[in-house]
Amino acid sequence: MIPLQAGAAVSITNDLFQRANDLCRRRAYEQWHRGQSKQQILRSQVGFKDPTSSRPKPCQGCQNYHGIAYGQSKAKRQLLVCALHPYGWAAPAPCPDWTGD
């Protein structure tokens, strides 16, 4: 048996954990993708064309749209629409900062 140095043993352990995490992450993504594909097939069979957009009407097609919710719990989560208008554009007139895709 070849003696290992303390640093080498730690790097081997870290490498094994990294490989295991990568495999778990890849497997989880494959399962998610398979589920999304099945849902799309079911939607098309039932007659739904595309899932409805969650973008607000004034933000559709805008490059500034961010649309990610931030927060730890579902109750406290806040949607950041864009950096220019964090809660979205509420006026009836078109957004003056709208930039097409």
N, C-alpha and C positions, 0 to 999 in steps of 0.2 A: 504494500500500500504506500502510495506517495503522499508525504505530508504536505498539506496545503497551508499557505500563510493565511492569517486572519482576514486580510483584505480580499484575498482571492475567494475565500469561502463566502463572504458577504456578497461579492459581485455575482457569484454563481447563483446564490439564493435569490438575489434581486432579479437576475435574468430569468429564472424559472417562474417567479411570480409575474413578471411582465409578460412572458409567453402565455401563462395561464389566463391572465386578464385579457390579453388580446383575443384568445380563443373564445372566452366567454362573451366578450363584446361582439365579436364576429357572429357568433351563434345567435345572440339576442337580436342583432340587426337582421339576420336571415329570417328569423321567426317573425319579426315585425313586418318585413317586406312581404313575406308569404301571406300574412294576415291582410295587409293592404291590397294585395293582388286579389285575394278571395273576396274582399269587400267590394272592389271595383267590378268584379265579375257579377256579383249579386246585384249591385246597383244597375248594371247594364241590363240584366235579365228582368228586373222589376220595372224598368223603364226610366230610371233616373239617368240623366245625361252626365252631368258633372256635379260634384259636391258644390253647394252654394259657397260663395266667397265670404270670408269673414271681414274683408276690408270694408270700411265705410265708403259710401258712394263717392264723396269728393276725393277720396284717396286712390281710387281704382286707376291703375296705370301710372302712378307717380313713383319716381325714383327715390323720393325722400321717405317713403313709407317704411316703417321699421316693424311694427306689429308684434313685438315680443312682450309677453307678460312677465313682470318681475315681482318677486316676493316669495317668502318661504311657505306660506300656507295658502290654500285656495281662497280663503276668506279675505286675506290681506293682499292678494295679488293685484297689481295694477298694470294695465296695458299701456305701453309706450307706443303711441301711434307714429309720431315722427319727432325729430329734434326741434323742428320749428313750431309745431303745434302738438305738445305732448298728449293732450286729451282729444285731439282731432279737430277738424274744422267744422264749426257749428253754424256759421252764417249761411244764409240762403244763396249768397253770391259764390261763384267759384273761388277756390283757394288761390290767392295771389302767388303763392310759392310753389304751385304745382309744376313739376318737371316731368315730361313724358319719358317713357322707357326707351 
